[in-house]
């Protein structure tokens, strides 16, 4: 059998933790930052965790993660 291919777009966006959760970088920190509060920008810096069903979909795109 040939190797399964990873969906590269998903591989660039998601990382799987040791416990199997899927982490992602939050959106909204690229531009138009002057109107956003420091607290809001700080919260956007932290990585997010995908919900169960979304994580299941992301993992199907990452066969070796």
Secondary structure by P-SEA (a helix, b strand, c coil): ccccccaaaaaacccccccbbbbbbbcccccccccccaaaaaaaabbbbbcaaaaaaaaaacccc
